[in-house]
Amino acid sequence: MAEAAQQYLSDEEALGKVDDAGEKAKVRPFDIDFLCFALPLAVTFDAIDIFLELTSIFVIPKLLGVAMDVFTFAVIGGWIFYRTGKIIKNREEQKKALLKRIGKQRMGLKKQLAKGMKGPLRRTLVRAGIALLGELAPFVGIVPFWSISVILTLKEK
């Protein structure tokens, strides 16, 4: 009897469990890849980019900045894709386990669970793409877009 009662979750409880699965996989400020790779890389490239932007009166620094931004887009974008993918994978696994558990009785919950998911590639392209466009814009490149995009990944759920 207790098992039957445990099988039926309210919609809010089920959605909470899916959110908890994403919460367990999210980036934390003390994760080794964040502290030793992504944040130092982003801050370093932003500092170099600010210097290049301030000296962009000359053509060579601007060309170096563009090349560096394309490289940074690939590296930091790859890291964002990896971390966002882990979060989404954990949420998907939890969602599948819940849907299997509750069966066909909760069609509304299935629709609700499905609509909140976005792929890691889309999230990566949006976040890193905005950073790249911001870095490539004249004078706007002074804003540390790469550092901001890495830090925003901390808030990913």
LINNORHU-V920404 format. One record per backbone hydrogen bond with DSSP energy under -0.5 kcal/mol. CO is the residue of the C=O (numbers start at 0). NH is the residue of the N-H. E is the energy in kcal/mol with one decimal. If there is no record, write none. Layout:
<<CO	NH	E> <CO	NH	E>>
This chain:
<<0	4	-2.1> <1	5	-2.0> <2	6	-1.3> <3	7	-0.8> <6	8	-0.7> <9	13	-2.4> <10	14	-2.5> <11	15	-2.2> <12	16	-2.0> <13	17	-1.8> <14	18	-2.3> <15	19	-2.3> <16	20	-1.7> <17	21	-1.6> <18	22	-2.1> <19	23	-1.9> <20	24	-0.9> <21	25	-0.8> <22	25	-0.5> <27	30	-1.9> <30	34	-2.8> <31	35	-2.7> <32	36	-0.8> <32	37	-2.5> <33	38	-2.4> <36	40	-2.1> <37	41	-2.6> <38	42	-2.8> <39	43	-2.5> <40	44	-2.7> <41	45	-2.4> <42	46	-2.4> <43	47	-2.4> <44	48	-2.5> <45	49	-2.5> <46	50	-2.0> <47	51	-2.7> <48	52	-2.6> <49	53	-2.3> <50	54	-1.5> <52	55	-1.3> <54	57	-1.5> <57	61	-0.9> <58	62	-2.2> <59	63	-2.6> <60	64	-2.4> <61	65	-2.3> <62	66	-2.3> <63	67	-2.6> <64	68	-2.5> <65	69	-2.1> <66	70	-2.1> <67	71	-2.9> <68	72	-2.5> <69	73	-1.8> <70	74	-2.4> <71	75	-2.7> <71	76	-0.7> <72	76	-1.6> <73	77	-1.6> <74	78	-1.9> <75	79	-2.7> <76	80	-2.5> <77	81	-2.4> <78	82	-2.6> <79	83	-2.9> <80	84	-2.4> <81	85	-1.8> <82	86	-1.8> <83	87	-2.5> <84	88	-2.7> <85	89	-2.3> <86	90	-2.2> <87	91	-2.8> <88	92	-2.5> <89	93	-2.2> <90	94	-2.6> <91	95	-2.7> <92	96	-2.2> <93	97	-2.4> <94	98	-2.9> <95	99	-2.4> <96	100	-1.8> <97	101	-2.7> <98	102	-1.4> <101	104	-1.0> <102	105	-0.7> <105	109	-1.9> <106	110	-1.9> <107	111	-2.0> <108	112	-2.8> <109	113	-2.3> <110	114	-1.9> <111	115	-0.8> <113	116	-1.0> <118	122	-2.0> <119	123	-2.5> <120	124	-2.8> <121	125	-2.2> <122	126	-2.5> <123	127	-2.9> <123	128	-0.6> <124	128	-1.5> <125	129	-2.1> <126	130	-1.6> <127	131	-2.6> <128	132	-2.6> <129	133	-2.6> <130	134	-2.5> <131	135	-2.0> <132	136	-1.3> <136	140	-1.5> <137	139	-1.1> <138	141	-0.9> <139	142	-2.0> <142	144	-2.4> <143	147	-2.1> <144	148	-2.5> <145	149	-2.1> <146	150	-2.5> <147	151	-2.6> <148	152	-1.0> <149	153	-0.5> <150	153	-1.3> <151	154	-1.1> <152	26	-0.6> <152	155	-1.0>>
